[in-house]
Amino acid sequence: MTRYYDDLETRSADERAAALAQALPQQIARAQGVPGYGGRLSEVDAARIVSVQDLAALPVLRKSDLGQAQAQAAPFGGLTTRPANGFAHIFQSPGPIYEPGGVEHDWWRMGRFLHACGIGQGDIVQNCFGYHLTPAGMIFESGARAVGAAVLPAGTGQTELQARAAADVGATAYAGTPDYLKVILDKAETMGLKLSITKAAVGGGALFPSLRQEYADRGIACLQSYATADLGNIAYESEAMEGMIVDEQVIVEIVTPGTGDPVAPGQVGEVVVTTLNPDYPLIRFATGDLSAILPGQSPCGRSNIRIKGWMGRADQTTKIKGMFVRPEQVAALVSKHAEIVKARVIAGREGEMDTMTVQIEANGGSAETYAGSVVDALKLKGKIEVVAPGSLPNDGKVIEDQRTYD
């Protein structure tokens, strides 16, 4: 029998609509009260925005808008209802973009997902999300705290120490990117260590069916969430593993990429999210991710709408090894060296691990010449191929994802 996180998960459509009709006007009014929105919402009657359909008349807020606003009013662009020193944490994501973080109960709402994974009191979560600058580590730690689980704040890297720690402390659950758990498990095998991990809560990258099956064969139930640094948890898998259930404190729309126009039910489009977080009222925030609304209700009994899951990017921005690589970062790499004509990043897959190849079209130089600049610009290491001018396709692509998601 399914144990739900709270009664919100099984509300009827009428109950959910009534709650939204009360909460949404309040959130629009909060956004109107912060300077960062400027005139975007000045003509909006907040009291009349009471449904998802009403939101469609409002402008979309994009990541580029955040960057511009933060350039004018650091660090949060005047989009928060608290001053920067009123938050527990300030994070930096690539861009750079700054995000606030709170320590109030489950500020990012990740506990709902961890509960769906079966994680709770008695568990020790080996949290392999990063704690340095970016918020993922704290997002999952906050969720673990909400469900009463202990946390081993492992962060990233140092795999031998990770395997040893998992064995020594008896970690029962893993949180991190989908493929890094396999690295830890394989290392533990070579070290002759027996691990106790039976649950995995993953995000920050694609969970390929073959990898999920490998974990299942090892006795580990692995579910994934869809979250961002700006919004926190957006949607999550349950034990039914049929789509991703939208979190109770966000509103998801699927729109035609580059617009704010909702697509027909079931059509693929860009995910646009409105959060009900009173501290950071993002209204119609465009994630740049593609997905689609699934018909019907999850077999697990949770009644909120479901999305199909991550289906690619509306732009060329691509997540590799848990990190976004954006076209502007590739442009920054090109600008670092006068002899570089153009560059192309290729995301690939080797076994169950992401790979990155950077093809640099240049008049001279070697892979070693550009290695430091690649890391500086892309924040990742990868294979570097230097090719002659005119070798790369003239198709406008600077990031190519060659991975398959079937």
Number of C-alpha atoms within 10 A of each C-alpha: 4 10 10 15 15 9 8 16 18 16 16 13 11 9 12 16 15 13 12 21 17 14 16 25 18 18 23 24 17 19 27 22 17 17 15 21 20 14 10 14 17 12 9 15 12 18 13 13 24 20 18 16 10 11 21 16 12 15 15 21 20 17 15 12 15 22 19 14 20 19 13 13 14 14 21 23 22 23 25 24 16 15 13 17 9 12 15 11 15 17 19 16 15 16 14 10 22 21 23 23 22 17 13 11 12 20 18 28 24 26 26 25 29 30 20 21 22 20 26 21 13 11 20 23 28 27 28 23 28 19 18 13 15 19 25 26 21 21 27 30 25 23 25 28 17 21 22 17 20 20 20 19 18 22 18 17 13 10 18 15 14 23 23 18 16 27 17 13 13 17 23 22 29 27 29 26 24 27 22 22 23 16 16 20 21 15 18 21 12 9 12 9 16 15 20 17 23 18 24 27 27 29 22 21 22 25 20 14 11 12 19 19 14 14 19 14 10 12 13 19 19 26 25 28 25 22 21 16 19 22 21 24 27 26 27 28 25 27 15 13 15 17 22 26 28 24 25 21 18 19 21 23 25 26 23 18 21 14 12 22 17 19 17 13 11 14 15 19 27 29 27 25 21 25 25 21 17 14 21 23 22 26 24 22 24 26 19 21 20 23 23 24 25 19 13 10 15 21 12 17 15 20 20 22 21 24 26 18 23 19 15 19 19 19 15 16 20 24 18 21 20 19 16 19 23 20 19 14 20 20 15 15 21 22 13 14 14 9 15 20 16 19 22 22 24 21 21 17 14 9 10 16 15 17 17 20 16 24 20 27 22 21 13 12 15 13 15 11 13 20 15 12 16 23 13 15 19 22 15 14 15 17 14 19 16 21 17 13 15 11 13 17 9 7 6 7 14 22 20 16 18 10 14 9 11 6
